Protein backbone atom coordinates (compact mmCIF):
# COMPACT_ATOMS: atom_id res chain seq x y z
CA UNK A 1 0.00 0.00 0.00
CA UNK A 2 2.81 2.40 0.89
CA UNK A 3 4.57 1.59 -2.40
CA UNK A 4 1.42 2.36 -4.39
CA UNK A 5 1.02 5.66 -2.56
CA UNK A 6 4.65 6.53 -3.34
CA UNK A 7 4.11 5.70 -7.03
CA UNK A 8 1.00 7.88 -7.18
CA UNK A 9 2.85 10.70 -5.46
CA UNK A 10 5.73 10.40 -7.95
CA UNK A 11 3.32 10.51 -10.90
CA UNK A 12 1.70 13.65 -9.50
CA UNK A 13 5.10 15.32 -9.11
CA UNK A 14 6.06 14.45 -12.70
CA UNK A 15 2.74 15.81 -14.00
CA UNK A 16 3.27 19.00 -12.01
CA UNK A 17 6.75 19.45 -13.50
CA UNK A 18 5.94 18.48 -17.09
CA UNK A 19 2.50 20.08 -17.48
CA UNK A 20 3.84 23.64 -18.09
CA UNK A 21 6.16 22.27 -20.79
CA UNK A 22 3.23 20.43 -22.42
CA UNK A 23 1.16 23.62 -22.38
CA UNK A 24 3.96 25.61 -24.06
CA UNK A 25 4.51 22.95 -26.72
CA UNK A 26 0.79 22.70 -27.39
CA UNK A 27 0.40 26.48 -27.64
CA UNK A 28 3.23 26.64 -30.21
CA UNK A 29 1.02 24.82 -32.74
CA UNK A 30 -1.81 27.32 -32.31
CA UNK A 31 -3.25 28.62 -35.58
CA UNK A 32 -4.65 31.73 -33.91
CA UNK A 33 -3.06 35.14 -33.55
CA UNK A 34 -2.61 35.07 -29.79
CA UNK A 35 -0.85 32.80 -27.32
CA UNK A 36 -3.71 30.73 -25.92
CA UNK A 37 -4.26 27.21 -24.65
CA UNK A 38 -5.91 24.97 -25.73
CA UNK A 39 -4.91 25.81 -29.32
CA UNK A 40 -7.55 27.19 -31.66
CA UNK A 41 -6.29 24.89 -34.41
CA UNK A 42 -3.19 23.09 -35.60
CA UNK A 43 -0.62 25.06 -37.60
CA UNK A 44 3.14 25.30 -38.13
CA UNK A 45 2.95 28.97 -39.13
CA UNK A 46 4.66 30.20 -35.97
CA UNK A 47 7.61 27.86 -36.46
CA UNK A 48 7.97 29.22 -39.97
CA UNK A 49 7.80 32.75 -38.55
CA UNK A 50 10.48 31.87 -35.99
CA UNK A 51 12.81 30.38 -38.61
CA UNK A 52 12.38 33.48 -40.76
CA UNK A 53 12.99 35.83 -37.82
CA UNK A 54 16.66 36.81 -38.11
CA UNK A 55 16.64 38.36 -34.62
CA UNK A 56 15.72 35.05 -33.00
CA UNK A 57 18.04 33.05 -35.25
CA UNK A 58 20.95 35.33 -34.33
CA UNK A 59 20.05 34.94 -30.66
CA UNK A 60 20.04 31.14 -30.83
CA UNK A 61 23.42 31.15 -32.61
CA UNK A 62 24.78 33.41 -29.88
CA UNK A 63 23.41 31.11 -27.17
CA UNK A 64 24.93 28.03 -28.79
CA UNK A 65 28.31 29.73 -29.21
CA UNK A 66 28.45 31.02 -25.63
CA UNK A 67 27.29 27.67 -24.24
CA UNK A 68 29.98 25.84 -26.24
CA UNK A 69 32.76 28.18 -25.09
CA UNK A 70 31.57 28.08 -21.47
CA UNK A 71 31.39 24.27 -21.61
CA UNK A 72 34.97 23.94 -22.87
CA UNK A 73 36.47 26.48 -20.44
CA UNK A 74 34.57 25.27 -17.38
CA UNK A 75 35.33 21.66 -18.40
CA UNK A 76 39.07 22.32 -18.40
CA UNK A 77 39.14 24.41 -15.22
CA UNK A 78 36.66 22.21 -13.35
CA UNK A 79 38.55 19.02 -14.21
CA UNK A 80 41.90 20.49 -13.14
CA UNK A 81 40.39 21.78 -9.90
CA UNK A 82 38.77 18.41 -9.15
CA UNK A 83 42.02 16.51 -9.75
CA UNK A 84 43.91 18.85 -7.43
CA UNK A 85 41.12 18.74 -4.84
CA UNK A 86 41.04 14.94 -4.65
CA UNK A 87 44.73 14.09 -5.11
CA UNK A 88 46.78 17.00 -3.78
CA UNK A 89 44.76 19.27 -1.52
CA UNK A 90 45.23 18.60 2.17
CA UNK A 91 44.37 21.26 4.73
CA UNK A 92 42.94 23.51 2.02
CA UNK A 93 40.47 20.89 0.82
CA UNK A 94 37.40 22.42 2.47
CA UNK A 95 38.38 25.92 1.33
CA UNK A 96 38.70 24.77 -2.28
CA UNK A 97 35.36 22.95 -2.16
CA UNK A 98 33.53 26.01 -0.81
CA UNK A 99 35.23 28.28 -3.35
CA UNK A 100 34.25 26.03 -6.28
CA UNK A 101 30.67 25.64 -5.11
CA UNK A 102 30.16 29.26 -4.04
CA UNK A 103 28.36 30.27 -7.30
CA UNK A 104 25.63 27.80 -6.30
CA UNK A 105 25.46 29.10 -2.73
CA UNK A 106 25.00 32.74 -3.71
CA UNK A 107 21.90 34.10 -5.47
CA UNK A 108 22.58 34.34 -9.19
CA UNK A 109 21.55 38.00 -9.28
CA UNK A 110 24.26 38.89 -6.73
CA UNK A 111 26.88 37.09 -8.81
CA UNK A 112 25.70 38.95 -11.91
CA UNK A 113 25.79 42.36 -10.21
CA UNK A 114 29.25 41.69 -8.77
CA UNK A 115 30.59 40.72 -12.19
CA UNK A 116 28.97 43.78 -13.73
CA UNK A 117 30.78 46.04 -11.25
CA UNK A 118 34.01 44.14 -11.90
CA UNK A 119 34.00 44.45 -15.70
CA UNK A 120 33.31 48.18 -15.43
CA UNK A 121 36.00 48.60 -12.76
CA UNK A 122 38.65 47.09 -15.06
CA UNK A 123 37.51 49.27 -17.96
CA UNK A 124 35.91 46.62 -20.17
CA UNK A 125 32.24 47.10 -19.41
CA UNK A 126 29.73 45.43 -21.68
CA UNK A 127 31.34 46.49 -24.96
CA UNK A 128 32.55 42.90 -25.48
CA UNK A 129 31.34 39.42 -24.52
CA UNK A 130 34.17 38.95 -22.03
CA UNK A 131 32.03 39.60 -18.96
CA UNK A 132 29.21 37.42 -20.29
CA UNK A 133 31.56 34.51 -20.95
CA UNK A 134 33.15 34.86 -17.51
CA UNK A 135 29.69 34.82 -15.94
CA UNK A 136 28.63 31.70 -17.81
CA UNK A 137 31.86 29.90 -16.92
CA UNK A 138 31.49 30.89 -13.29
CA UNK A 139 27.91 29.67 -13.05
CA UNK A 140 28.62 26.33 -14.81
CA UNK A 141 31.97 25.53 -13.17
CA UNK A 142 30.50 23.92 -10.01
CA UNK A 143 28.65 21.29 -12.05
CA UNK A 144 31.83 20.15 -13.79
CA UNK A 145 33.69 20.15 -10.48
CA UNK A 146 31.04 18.05 -8.72
CA UNK A 147 30.76 15.46 -11.49
CA UNK A 148 34.52 15.03 -11.93
CA UNK A 149 35.05 14.88 -8.17
CA UNK A 150 32.46 12.10 -7.92
CA UNK A 151 34.32 10.13 -10.60
CA UNK A 152 37.67 10.66 -8.87
CA UNK A 153 36.39 9.44 -5.50
CA UNK A 154 36.30 5.91 -6.90
CA UNK A 155 39.70 6.22 -8.55
CA UNK A 156 42.47 3.99 -7.17
CA UNK A 157 45.76 5.97 -6.92
CA UNK A 158 47.70 2.69 -7.07
CA UNK A 159 47.15 2.68 -10.84
CA UNK A 160 49.04 5.96 -11.20
CA UNK A 161 51.73 4.76 -8.85
CA UNK A 162 52.19 1.63 -10.95
CA UNK A 163 52.53 3.74 -14.11
CA UNK A 164 54.99 6.04 -12.33
CA UNK A 165 57.12 3.06 -11.35
CA UNK A 166 57.30 2.17 -15.05
CA UNK A 167 58.65 5.61 -15.91
CA UNK A 168 55.45 7.40 -17.02
CA UNK A 169 55.49 11.18 -16.55
CA UNK A 170 52.76 13.00 -14.62
CA UNK A 171 51.12 14.19 -17.87
CA UNK A 172 51.27 10.68 -19.37
CA UNK A 173 49.70 9.21 -16.26
CA UNK A 174 46.86 11.72 -16.42
CA UNK A 175 46.30 11.33 -20.17
CA UNK A 176 46.57 7.54 -20.37
CA UNK A 177 45.14 6.44 -17.01
CA UNK A 178 43.26 9.09 -15.05
CA UNK A 179 41.38 10.83 -17.86
CA UNK A 180 39.92 7.65 -19.47
CA UNK A 181 38.70 6.47 -16.08
CA UNK A 182 37.02 9.75 -15.16
CA UNK A 183 35.72 10.44 -18.70
CA UNK A 184 32.04 9.82 -17.78
CA UNK A 185 32.27 12.45 -15.03
CA UNK A 186 34.03 14.95 -17.32
CA UNK A 187 31.52 14.59 -20.13
CA UNK A 188 28.46 14.61 -17.87
CA UNK A 189 29.80 17.75 -16.16
CA UNK A 190 30.35 19.39 -19.55
CA UNK A 191 26.84 18.36 -20.55
CA UNK A 192 25.38 20.07 -17.50
CA UNK A 193 27.53 23.13 -18.24
CA UNK A 194 26.24 23.41 -21.81
CA UNK A 195 22.57 23.01 -20.89
CA UNK A 196 22.74 25.45 -17.98
CA UNK A 197 24.69 28.04 -20.00
CA UNK A 198 22.21 27.79 -22.88
CA UNK A 199 19.24 28.49 -20.60
CA UNK A 200 20.70 30.87 -17.99
CA UNK A 201 18.87 34.21 -17.80
CA UNK A 202 20.05 36.51 -15.00
CA UNK A 203 23.77 36.40 -15.86
CA UNK A 204 22.99 37.00 -19.52
CA UNK A 205 20.57 39.82 -18.74
CA UNK A 206 23.11 41.72 -16.65
CA UNK A 207 26.26 41.10 -18.69
CA UNK A 208 25.15 40.88 -22.32
CA UNK A 209 27.17 43.02 -24.68
CA UNK A 210 25.64 45.87 -26.66
CA UNK A 211 23.83 44.68 -29.76
CA UNK A 212 23.79 40.98 -28.84
CA UNK A 213 21.35 38.83 -26.90
CA UNK A 214 21.05 35.19 -25.96
CA UNK A 215 17.85 33.33 -26.74
CA UNK A 216 16.28 33.67 -23.25
CA UNK A 217 16.95 37.44 -23.25
CA UNK A 218 15.57 37.88 -26.76
CA UNK A 219 12.46 35.94 -25.83
CA UNK A 220 12.02 38.09 -22.73
CA UNK A 221 12.29 41.27 -24.82
CA UNK A 222 9.85 39.85 -27.38
CA UNK A 223 7.16 39.13 -24.77
CA UNK A 224 7.24 42.75 -23.61
CA UNK A 225 5.43 43.88 -26.77
CA UNK A 226 4.15 40.69 -28.41
CA UNK A 227 1.93 37.89 -27.22
CA UNK A 228 1.84 35.56 -30.21
CA UNK A 229 2.40 31.78 -30.37
CA UNK A 230 5.81 32.53 -31.89
CA UNK A 231 7.08 32.88 -28.31
CA UNK A 232 5.85 29.34 -27.57
CA UNK A 233 7.54 28.09 -30.76
CA UNK A 234 10.83 29.67 -29.64
CA UNK A 235 10.49 28.07 -26.19
CA UNK A 236 9.72 24.69 -27.74
CA UNK A 237 12.82 24.88 -29.95
CA UNK A 238 14.89 25.75 -26.87
CA UNK A 239 13.49 22.70 -25.05
CA UNK A 240 14.17 20.47 -28.07
CA UNK A 241 17.77 21.72 -28.35
CA UNK A 242 18.37 20.90 -24.68
CA UNK A 243 16.87 17.40 -25.04
CA UNK A 244 18.85 16.74 -28.22
CA UNK A 245 22.10 17.68 -26.49
CA UNK A 246 21.36 15.15 -23.74
CA UNK A 247 20.35 12.37 -26.17
CA UNK A 248 23.26 12.91 -28.56
CA UNK A 249 25.76 13.02 -25.71
CA UNK A 250 24.36 9.83 -24.21
CA UNK A 251 24.26 7.92 -27.51
CA UNK A 252 27.33 9.20 -29.34
CA UNK A 253 29.67 9.46 -26.36
CA UNK A 254 28.28 6.34 -24.71
CA UNK A 255 27.65 8.04 -21.39
CA UNK A 256 25.34 7.16 -18.62
CA UNK A 257 23.99 10.58 -17.77
CA UNK A 258 23.49 11.03 -14.04
CA UNK A 259 19.84 11.22 -13.10
CA UNK A 260 18.99 13.03 -9.91
HELIX and SHEET records of a PDB file:
HELIX    1   1 UNK A    2  UNK A   28  1                                  27    
HELIX    2   2 UNK A   45  UNK A   51  1                                   7    
HELIX    3   3 UNK A   54  UNK A   87  1                                  34    
HELIX    4   4 UNK A   93  UNK A  105  1                                  13    
HELIX    5   5 UNK A  108  UNK A  121  1                                  14    
HELIX    6   6 UNK A  130  UNK A  153  1                                  24    
HELIX    7   7 UNK A  157  UNK A  165  1                                   9    
HELIX    8   8 UNK A  170  UNK A  173  1                                   4    
HELIX    9   9 UNK A  174  UNK A  178  3                                   5    
HELIX   10  10 UNK A  179  UNK A  199  1                                  21    
HELIX   11  11 UNK A  202  UNK A  207  1                                   6    
HELIX   12  12 UNK A  215  UNK A  225  1                                  11    
HELIX   13  13 UNK A  230  UNK A  252  1                                  23    
END                                                                             
